[in-house]
Amino acid sequence: MKILKISTIIIMIVMILIVFQTKIFASTTSVKNFNDLNSAVKSFLSKGEGSTKTSISESDIRSVIFPIANILTIIGVIVLVAVTIIMGMKYMFATPEQAAKLKQQLIGLVVAGVVIFGSIAIWRLVYTFLNNSGL
């Protein structure tokens, strides 16, 4: 009971500090008028006009997106396999009531598998289509 009171007090103190901290930060920011915003936008656009690189090349996209997509796919497949093994083991040792609950959970597992492998198929289809069309 004493731990609950202490944790409640600590949470309240943290919440109060957060509230006061946001008010302090909000009051220190300045409000810009339209002319200041307009000049800031124009200076931002002028920085972009001087750039020599006008578009993103295919090799840039490959070097950034493909490794990320591959890592996420591998993580998804590993998690899917691990959850399938765990649910299979639970199903083998389950009572009939627990087995019925596990069958309901298997629907979510199948949907997750379809999403993971479907996303790979859709990504390859879109990439092939865009690559063949010259975009």
Buried (B, 14 or more C-beta within 10 A) or exposed (E): EEEEEEEEEEEEEEEEEEEEEEEEEEEEEEEEEEEEEEEEEEEEEEEEEEEEEEEEEEEEEEEEEEEEBEEEBEEBBEEBEEBBEEBEEBBEEBEEEEEEEBEEEBEEBEEBBEEBBEBBEEBEEEBEEEEEEEE
